[in-house]
Amino acid sequence: MTSFDELRALDRASIIGTYARLPAWFVRGEGARLWDHEGAEYLDFLTGISVSSVGHCHPQVVAAIREQAGQLIHTSNLFYTEPMIRLADRLRRGSLGGRVFFTNSGAEAVEAALKLARRAKEGGDIVVVHGGFHGRTYGALSATPQESKQAPFAPLVPGFVAIEPTVEALNRAVTERTAAVLLEPVQGESGVHPIPVEVLRAAREACDVHGAALIFDEIQTGLARTGPLWAWHGVGVEPDAMTTAKALGGGLPIGALITGPGFEDVFQPGDHGSTFAGGPVPCAAAHAVLDIVEDPALHTRVAELGERLREGLQELPHVTAVRQRGLMVGFDVEDVAAPELVTRLLEEQRLVANATGPATVRLLPPLVIGEAEVDGALERIAAALG
Ligand SMILES: *Cc1c(COP(=O)(O)O)cnc(C)c1O
């Protein structure tokens, strides 16, 4: 039997140290619960960063993966496969009505969106906003205006313009030279900051006036995380294209760029590609996920439970602000460091959460929880805050 100390030493020796891991070794998951190597049970309010939105090892997801894995795992995009094509049809019908390009991750979906925008308007600028996060690959990183993430990797991809997410800044930045405006409707990695609806509307208008593409990054906000299937459904501002990933595969790696009709013919054969993308197994898992998250009753539940979580958090000592859309929740704390609080929650309260900054904790619970889990999490956070 490997001990935790041995595994940690092996991790240090073998894995390039880009992650400062939290002190837990998980071996099993079911619904909103995780178990560590010693059998201790945890309540998971992070879901692998909004990935396991339908809960861990959802029986429908497990069955879909098992069945497809026993039938066909991979053939590449050189041939037709039905799970992928039917998934694309489902995604476009549930969103923008254009067409879909599949990827294996969120950052790759963003790369596809950036290439699409440049293909549609050669040499055009991409306008992005401060506090945004779009991934770690070069294009996605260039769209993520954070000094600490970008500076060590300069020079970045040229042609990105970073602005504050305000109506005035948008109206100044978007011109005839703009190929796209890229935004998260609710910024996730920066600590759950919703972009004001008037800013989203201004972006829509500016893009219409100057012939630019409005692209929403719904990698974290999508698939009912904020209540409605897509966050833009909730604010009534429709983009020209959007990205999805994280929760789509129920834990398997899959992402997608979804276009509206205006951008469905931009890419030509040979313009873009991916060996793995759209594989039958992740697509089968995604069908099972959509069966669950497309349900309007779930959307209502997510909204209700999110309110309950927000109201509970607002009552707690040391909590200075709560930002919430559905079950995407960030809260700020004072007199206690968020990373310390998160470690205390994990080790003493067995609640999984994460710190997005020195004073901000983020909660992304499974969408299939009930009142008992929300109240249980609130009790644990209250206890950890002392
Ligand atoms: C997580 C995330 C990404 C990057 O996705 P990866 O799968 O980690 O590449 C991009 N955009 C947003 C909004 C995200 O939350």
The ligand as a Tripos MOL2 file, in Angstrom:
@<TRIPOS>MOLECULE
LIG
   15    15     1     0     0
SMALL
NO_CHARGES

@<TRIPOS>ATOM
      1 C1        -11.5460   26.7820  -17.3960 C.3       1 LIG1
      2 C2        -11.7750   27.8520  -18.3750 C.ar      1 LIG1
      3 C3        -11.0740   27.9030  -19.5970 C.ar      1 LIG1
      4 C4         -9.9770   26.9290  -19.9350 C.3       1 LIG1
      5 O1        -10.4310   25.6220  -20.0360 O.3       1 LIG1
      6 P1         -9.3600   24.4120  -20.0090 P.3       1 LIG1
      7 O2        -10.2050   23.1930  -20.2440 O.co2     1 LIG1
      8 O3         -8.6970   24.4270  -18.6730 O.co2     1 LIG1
      9 O4         -8.4110   24.6550  -21.1050 O.co2     1 LIG1
     10 C5        -11.4010   28.9020  -20.4860 C.ar      1 LIG1
     11 N1        -12.3440   29.8110  -20.2100 N.ar      1 LIG1
     12 C6        -13.0380   29.7890  -19.0530 C.ar      1 LIG1
     13 C7        -14.0910   30.8070  -18.8120 C.3       1 LIG1
     14 C8        -12.7640   28.8270  -18.0950 C.ar      1 LIG1
     15 O5        -13.4290   28.8370  -16.9330 O.3       1 LIG1
@<TRIPOS>BOND
     1     1     2 1
     2     2     3 ar
     3     2    14 ar
     4     3     4 1
     5     3    10 ar
     6     4     5 1
     7     5     6 1
     8     6     7 2
     9     6     8 1
    10     6     9 1
    11    10    11 ar
    12    11    12 ar
    13    12    13 1
    14    12    14 ar
    15    14    15 1
@<TRIPOS>SUBSTRUCTURE
     1 LIG1         1 GROUP 0 **** ****
